Amino acid sequence: MFTVSEDERAAICRTYEESGEWAAVAELRRYFSIEDNQSALYAVRSILRWRPASVPPSSLGG
């Protein structure tokens, strides 16, 4: 398990959009030591599906 920062996520997503899935795997490996292709591909696909958590209404000051 590892934690991906928003900057890392943005770089991986941008690489995916510009160059495809395997390029995004290579970008992921710039940040994390994941040797297994299947694990790295699974991680990229998971990162691509992430969406920001919604802010609960009570946190908006209202």
C-alpha positions in Angstrom: 0.0 0.0 0.0 1.2 3.5 -0.7 -0.1 7.1 -0.7 -0.3 9.1 -3.9 -0.1 12.9 -3.7 -2.4 15.0 -5.9 0.7 16.1 -7.9 1.7 12.5 -8.5 -1.8 11.6 -9.5 -2.0 14.6 -11.9 1.3 13.5 -13.5 0.2 9.9 -13.9 -3.2 11.0 -15.4 -1.6 13.5 -17.7 0.9 10.9 -19.0 -2.0 8.4 -19.5 -3.9 11.0 -21.5 -0.9 12.0 -23.6 0.8 8.6 -24.1 -1.4 5.7 -22.9 -1.6 3.1 -20.2 1.9 1.7 -20.3 3.5 5.2 -20.3 1.4 5.9 -17.2 2.8 2.7 -15.6 6.3 4.0 -16.3 5.4 7.4 -14.8 4.0 5.6 -11.7 7.3 3.8 -11.4 9.1 7.1 -11.3 7.5 7.6 -7.9 7.1 4.1 -6.5 9.0 0.8 -6.6 6.5 -1.5 -8.2 8.3 -4.2 -10.1 5.3 -6.4 -11.1 3.6 -5.2 -14.4 0.2 -6.4 -13.3 0.4 -4.6 -9.9 1.6 -1.4 -11.5 -1.1 -1.6 -14.2 -3.8 -2.2 -11.5 -2.4 0.8 -9.5 -2.6 3.1 -12.6 -6.1 2.0 -13.4 -7.1 2.6 -9.7 -5.5 6.1 -9.7 -7.3 7.0 -13.0 -10.7 6.2 -11.4 -10.1 8.3 -8.3 -12.3 11.3 -7.8 -12.0 14.0 -5.1 -14.0 13.4 -2.0 -17.0 15.6 -1.7 -17.0 18.2 1.1 -19.7 17.6 3.7 -22.3 20.5 3.8 -21.4 21.1 7.5 -17.8 21.9 6.5 -18.9 24.8 4.3 -19.6 27.1 7.1 -23.4 27.0 6.7 
